[in-house]
Amino acid sequence: MFHQSGGCCDGSAPMCYPIGMLLIGPSDVKLGDIEVVGLDPIEVFMSVSQFEYWKYTHLTIDVVPGRGAGFSVEAPTGKRFIIRSRMLDEAELKYFGLAPTV
C-alpha cells in the first residue's frame, strides 16, 4: 500500500508499506488503487487534512533513481518514489464534483 506522507520524517514522499505495516484510520482517505499486471491492486491513502489541500490536484506516483525514504520499502534499492502533480482540468473538476457552481 502507499500512503502520501504529510511531511514528517521523510518529507512529503509517497511511502510504500507491506500491507498491515501501517494502520489506516478514520483520519485517512483512500485516493484509489494502482493497477499492476500480475499483482493485486495497490491501495493509495492520504490524511484527510492533507487531502483538503490536494483535492484539486492530479497525482502520479513515479519511480526515479535516488535514495528512498527511510520508512518506505524502496529505501535500500537505489530508487525512490516521488509525486508528480498538476491541477485538475475543467472536465476532471466536473467529474469529481469540484467545479465551481455559478
Secondary structure, 3 states (H helix, E strand, C coil): CEEECCCCCCCCCEEECCCCCCCCCCCEEEEEEECCCCCCCEEEEEEHHHHHHHCCEEEEEEEEECCCCCCCCCHHHCEEEEEEEEECCHHHHHHCCCCCCC
